[in-house]
Amino acid sequence: MSQRPLMIGVVGGSGSGKTTVARAIHEFLGIDAAFIDQDAYYADLGHLTLEERRRVNFDHPDAFDTDLMVLQLEALAAGQTIQKPTYDYPAHTRAARTVDVRPGEVIVVDGILLFADPRLRPLFDIKIFVDVDDDVRFIRRLQRDVTERGRTLDDVVRQYLGSVRPMHLEFIEPSKRYADIILPEGGHNRIGVEMILARVELELSRRRDERSTT
């Protein structure tokens, strides 16, 4: 690739709708774009028993293989195809399957802790924080984890009180100060999303103009 891709980071607490916003950007562009989810980079816990895995704090930065994520994002930025890992949520560990991801003109990345890590922040040209009330986020997380990830109601509540909420307050909420754009109400904020899409299109147009004059 002759020019580094435009890299967009979308952050928000669990259940904020950040993935909805990230996918809206990805799908609206109508160009060759790549989508990366930080959840795919949870550390491989295959060496632990299932009970030990269940006790891991998955909302702490240490739960992620950030070294691998940085390496693969840098590879995409350099125009290389990566083999993105996948995660087995019921088993609480990395799955054997990987997914080929080709670099595109835009790379959209979503995750809860992208801006909390100084290794990741410099990679993003546009940083978006999706800001949604705690009670709304909890309800969304409860519905998702029970229906999609095989969790029980008790498991979700215990994890939310024991790690999700404390880690949000310690790591995610403070990382909002690094955002270029704060989007209240997430994907339900139609005007906000449209403004972000317009800004992305403007940046892409500027880059294309630069390419055409060099």
C-alpha positions as a Markdown table, in Angstrom:
| # | Residue | x | y | z |
|---|---|---|---|---|
| 1 | Met | 0.0 | 0.0 | 0.0 |
| 2 | Ser | 1.3 | 3.5 | -0.9 |
| 3 | Gln | -0.2 | 5.2 | 2.1 |
| 4 | Arg | -0.8 | 4.1 | 5.7 |
| 5 | Pro | -4.4 | 3.2 | 6.3 |
| 6 | Leu | -6.7 | 5.5 | 8.3 |
| 7 | Met | -7.0 | 3.8 | 11.7 |
| 8 | Ile | -10.0 | 4.5 | 13.8 |
| 9 | Gly | -10.3 | 3.4 | 17.4 |
| 10 | Val | -13.8 | 3.1 | 19.0 |
| 11 | Val | -13.9 | 2.6 | 22.8 |
| 12 | Gly | -16.7 | 2.4 | 25.3 |
| 13 | Gly | -17.6 | 0.4 | 28.4 |
| 14 | Ser | -19.0 | -3.1 | 28.1 |
| 15 | Gly | -22.6 | -2.8 | 26.6 |
| 16 | Ser | -22.1 | 0.7 | 25.4 |
| 17 | Gly | -22.8 | -0.2 | 21.8 |
| 18 | Lys | -19.2 | 0.6 | 20.7 |
| 19 | Thr | -19.2 | -2.4 | 18.3 |
| 20 | Thr | -22.4 | -1.1 | 16.7 |
| 21 | Val | -20.8 | 2.2 | 16.1 |
| 22 | Ala | -17.6 | 0.7 | 14.8 |
| 23 | Arg | -19.5 | -1.6 | 12.4 |
| 24 | Ala | -21.7 | 1.3 | 11.3 |
| 25 | Ile | -18.5 | 3.2 | 10.3 |
| 26 | His | -17.1 | 0.1 | 8.7 |
| 27 | Glu | -20.2 | -0.7 | 6.7 |
| 28 | Phe | -21.1 | 2.9 | 5.7 |
| 29 | Leu | -17.7 | 3.5 | 4.0 |
| 30 | Gly | -18.4 | 1.2 | 1.1 |
| 31 | Ile | -14.7 | 0.8 | 0.5 |
| 32 | Asp | -12.0 | -1.8 | 1.3 |
| 33 | Ala | -11.9 | -1.6 | 5.1 |
| 34 | Ala | -10.8 | -3.9 | 7.8 |
| 35 | Phe | -12.6 | -4.5 | 11.1 |
| 36 | Ile | -10.7 | -5.6 | 14.3 |
| 37 | Asp | -12.3 | -6.4 | 17.7 |
| 38 | Gln | -10.1 | -6.2 | 20.8 |
| 39 | Asp | -12.1 | -9.1 | 22.3 |
| 40 | Ala | -10.4 | -11.4 | 19.8 |
| 41 | Tyr | -7.1 | -10.7 | 21.6 |
| 42 | Tyr | -8.0 | -12.1 | 25.0 |
| 43 | Ala | -5.0 | -14.0 | 26.2 |
| 44 | Asp | -4.9 | -17.8 | 25.6 |
| 45 | Leu | -5.9 | -19.5 | 28.9 |
| 46 | Gly | -5.7 | -23.0 | 27.7 |
| 47 | His | -3.2 | -23.9 | 30.3 |
| 48 | Leu | -5.7 | -23.2 | 33.1 |
| 49 | Thr | -8.7 | -25.3 | 34.2 |
| 50 | Leu | -12.1 | -24.1 | 33.3 |
| 51 | Glu | -12.8 | -23.1 | 36.9 |
| 52 | Glu | -9.6 | -21.1 | 37.0 |
| 53 | Arg | -10.5 | -19.4 | 33.7 |
| 54 | Arg | -13.9 | -18.3 | 35.1 |
| 55 | Arg | -12.1 | -16.5 | 37.9 |
| 56 | Val | -9.9 | -14.4 | 35.6 |
| 57 | Asn | -10.6 | -10.7 | 35.5 |
| 58 | Phe | -11.5 | -10.2 | 31.8 |
| 59 | Asp | -11.9 | -6.5 | 32.2 |
| 60 | His | -8.3 | -5.8 | 33.3 |
| 61 | Pro | -5.7 | -4.8 | 30.8 |
| 62 | Asp | -3.7 | -7.9 | 31.7 |
| 63 | Ala | -6.5 | -10.1 | 30.3 |
| 64 | Phe | -5.5 | -9.1 | 26.8 |
| 65 | Asp | -2.6 | -10.2 | 24.6 |
| 66 | Thr | -1.8 | -6.6 | 23.7 |
| 67 | Asp | 1.7 | -7.5 | 22.4 |
| 68 | Leu | 0.0 | -9.6 | 19.7 |
| 69 | Met | -2.6 | -6.9 | 19.0 |
| 70 | Val | 0.0 | -4.2 | 18.5 |
| 71 | Leu | 2.0 | -6.4 | 16.3 |
| 72 | Gln | -0.9 | -7.2 | 14.1 |
| 73 | Leu | -2.2 | -3.6 | 13.9 |
| 74 | Glu | 1.2 | -2.5 | 12.9 |
| 75 | Ala | 1.3 | -5.2 | 10.2 |
| 76 | Leu | -2.0 | -4.1 | 8.8 |
| 77 | Ala | -0.8 | -0.5 | 8.8 |
| 78 | Ala | 2.2 | -1.7 | 6.8 |
| 79 | Gly | 0.0 | -3.4 | 4.2 |
| 80 | Gln | 0.3 | -6.9 | 5.4 |
| 81 | Thr | -2.5 | -9.5 | 5.9 |
| 82 | Ile | -2.8 | -10.9 | 9.4 |
| 83 | Gln | -4.3 | -14.0 | 11.0 |
| 84 | Lys | -6.6 | -12.5 | 13.6 |
| 85 | Pro | -7.2 | -14.9 | 16.6 |
| 86 | Thr | -10.7 | -15.8 | 17.6 |
| 87 | Tyr | -12.1 | -16.4 | 21.1 |
| 88 | Asp | -14.3 | -19.2 | 22.6 |
| 89 | Tyr | -16.4 | -17.4 | 25.1 |
| 90 | Pro | -18.1 | -20.4 | 26.8 |
| 91 | Ala | -14.7 | -22.1 | 27.3 |
| 92 | His | -13.0 | -18.8 | 28.3 |
| 93 | Thr | -10.0 | -19.2 | 26.1 |
| 94 | Arg | -8.6 | -18.7 | 22.6 |
| 95 | Ala | -10.1 | -20.8 | 19.9 |
| 96 | Ala | -7.9 | -22.7 | 17.4 |
| 97 | Arg | -9.5 | -21.0 | 14.4 |
| 98 | Thr | -8.0 | -17.7 | 13.0 |
| 99 | Val | -9.4 | -15.3 | 10.5 |
| 100 | Asp | -7.5 | -13.8 | 7.6 |
| 101 | Val | -7.8 | -10.0 | 7.7 |
| 102 | Arg | -6.5 | -8.0 | 4.7 |
| 103 | Pro | -5.4 | -4.3 | 5.2 |
| 104 | Gly | -7.7 | -1.7 | 3.7 |
| 105 | Glu | -7.9 | 2.0 | 3.2 |
| 106 | Val | -9.5 | 2.2 | 6.6 |
| 107 | Ile | -9.0 | -0.1 | 9.7 |
| 108 | Val | -11.8 | 0.2 | 12.3 |
| 109 | Val | -10.9 | -1.2 | 15.7 |
| 110 | Asp | -13.2 | -1.5 | 18.7 |
| 111 | Gly | -12.5 | -2.5 | 22.3 |
| 112 | Ile | -12.9 | -1.5 | 25.9 |
| 113 | Leu | -9.3 | -0.7 | 26.7 |
| 114 | Leu | -7.8 | 0.6 | 23.5 |
| 115 | Phe | -7.1 | 4.1 | 24.9 |
| 116 | Ala | -5.9 | 2.8 | 28.3 |
| 117 | Asp | -2.8 | 1.3 | 26.8 |
| 118 | Pro | 0.0 | 3.7 | 25.7 |
| 119 | Arg | 1.1 | 1.2 | 23.1 |
| 120 | Leu | -2.2 | 1.3 | 21.3 |
| 121 | Arg | -3.2 | 5.0 | 21.5 |
| 122 | Pro | -0.6 | 6.3 | 19.0 |
| 123 | Leu | -1.8 | 3.8 | 16.4 |
| 124 | Phe | -5.2 | 5.6 | 15.9 |
| 125 | Asp | -5.7 | 8.6 | 13.7 |
| 126 | Ile | -9.3 | 9.1 | 15.0 |
| 127 | Lys | -10.2 | 8.1 | 18.6 |
| 128 | Ile | -13.9 | 7.8 | 19.5 |
| 129 | Phe | -15.4 | 7.2 | 23.0 |
| 130 | Val | -18.9 | 5.9 | 23.1 |
| 131 | Asp | -20.4 | 7.2 | 26.4 |
| 132 | Val | -23.6 | 5.4 | 27.7 |
| 133 | Asp | -25.1 | 5.4 | 31.2 |
| 134 | Asp | -24.1 | 2.5 | 33.5 |
| 135 | Asp | -27.6 | 1.0 | 33.9 |
| 136 | Val | -28.2 | 0.8 | 30.1 |
| 137 | Arg | -24.8 | -0.8 | 29.6 |
| 138 | Phe | -25.5 | -3.4 | 32.3 |
| 139 | Ile | -28.8 | -4.4 | 30.8 |
| 140 | Arg | -27.3 | -4.7 | 27.3 |
| 141 | Arg | -24.4 | -6.8 | 28.7 |
| 142 | Leu | -26.8 | -9.0 | 30.6 |
| 143 | Gln | -28.9 | -9.7 | 27.5 |
| 144 | Arg | -25.9 | -10.4 | 25.4 |
| 145 | Asp | -24.0 | -12.6 | 27.8 |
| 146 | Val | -27.0 | -14.8 | 28.5 |
| 147 | Thr | -28.2 | -15.2 | 24.9 |
| 148 | Glu | -24.9 | -15.2 | 23.0 |
| 149 | Arg | -22.2 | -16.3 | 25.4 |
| 150 | Gly | -23.8 | -19.0 | 27.4 |
| 151 | Arg | -23.6 | -17.2 | 30.8 |
| 152 | Thr | -26.1 | -17.5 | 33.6 |
| 153 | Leu | -27.8 | -14.5 | 35.2 |
| 154 | Asp | -25.9 | -15.1 | 38.5 |
| 155 | Asp | -22.6 | -15.3 | 36.6 |
| 156 | Val | -23.2 | -12.0 | 34.8 |
| 157 | Val | -24.2 | -10.1 | 37.9 |
| 158 | Arg | -21.3 | -11.5 | 39.9 |
| 159 | Gln | -18.8 | -10.6 | 37.2 |
| 160 | Tyr | -20.3 | -7.1 | 36.7 |
| 161 | Leu | -20.1 | -6.2 | 40.4 |
| 162 | Gly | -16.7 | -8.0 | 41.0 |
| 163 | Ser | -14.8 | -6.8 | 37.9 |
| 164 | Val | -16.7 | -5.0 | 35.1 |
| 165 | Arg | -17.8 | -2.0 | 37.1 |
| 166 | Pro | -14.6 | -1.6 | 39.1 |
| 167 | Met | -12.4 | -1.9 | 36.0 |
| 168 | His | -14.6 | 0.5 | 34.1 |
| 169 | Leu | -14.1 | 3.1 | 36.8 |
| 170 | Glu | -10.3 | 2.4 | 37.0 |
| 171 | Phe | -9.3 | 2.1 | 33.4 |
| 172 | Ile | -12.1 | 2.7 | 30.8 |
| 173 | Glu | -13.7 | 5.9 | 32.1 |
| 174 | Pro | -10.4 | 7.7 | 32.7 |
| 175 | Ser | -9.3 | 6.8 | 29.1 |
| 176 | Lys | -12.1 | 9.0 | 27.8 |
| 177 | Arg | -9.7 | 12.0 | 28.1 |
| 178 | Tyr | -7.6 | 10.6 | 25.2 |
| 179 | Ala | -10.6 | 10.6 | 22.8 |
| 180 | Asp | -10.9 | 13.0 | 19.9 |
| 181 | Ile | -14.7 | 12.5 | 19.8 |
| 182 | Ile | -17.1 | 11.6 | 22.7 |
| 183 | Leu | -20.4 | 10.1 | 21.4 |
| 184 | Pro | -23.2 | 10.1 | 23.9 |
| 185 | Glu | -25.8 | 7.3 | 23.6 |
| 186 | Gly | -23.7 | 5.3 | 21.0 |
| 187 | Gly | -25.4 | 4.0 | 17.9 |
| 188 | His | -28.7 | 5.6 | 19.0 |
| 189 | Asn | -27.2 | 9.0 | 18.5 |
| 190 | Arg | -28.0 | 9.3 | 14.8 |
| 191 | Ile | -26.7 | 12.8 | 14.4 |
| 192 | Gly | -23.5 | 12.1 | 16.3 |
| 193 | Val | -22.8 | 9.0 | 14.1 |
| 194 | Glu | -23.5 | 11.0 | 10.9 |
| 195 | Met | -21.1 | 13.7 | 12.1 |
| 196 | Ile | -18.4 | 11.0 | 12.7 |
| 197 | Leu | -19.0 | 9.5 | 9.3 |
| 198 | Ala | -18.8 | 12.9 | 7.6 |
| 199 | Arg | -15.4 | 13.5 | 9.4 |
| 200 | Val | -14.1 | 10.1 | 8.3 |
| 201 | Glu | -15.1 | 10.9 | 4.7 |
| 202 | Leu | -13.4 | 14.3 | 4.9 |
| 203 | Glu | -10.2 | 12.7 | 6.1 |
| 204 | Leu | -10.3 | 10.1 | 3.4 |
| 205 | Ser | -10.9 | 12.7 | 0.7 |
| 206 | Arg | -7.9 | 14.7 | 2.0 |
| 207 | Arg | -5.7 | 11.7 | 1.9 |
| 208 | Arg | -6.8 | 10.9 | -1.7 |
| 209 | Asp | -6.1 | 14.4 | -2.8 |
| 210 | Glu | -2.6 | 14.2 | -1.3 |
| 211 | Arg | -2.0 | 10.9 | -3.2 |
| 212 | Ser | -3.2 | 12.4 | -6.4 |
| 213 | Thr | -0.7 | 15.4 | -6.1 |
| 214 | Thr | 2.3 | 13.3 | -5.3 |
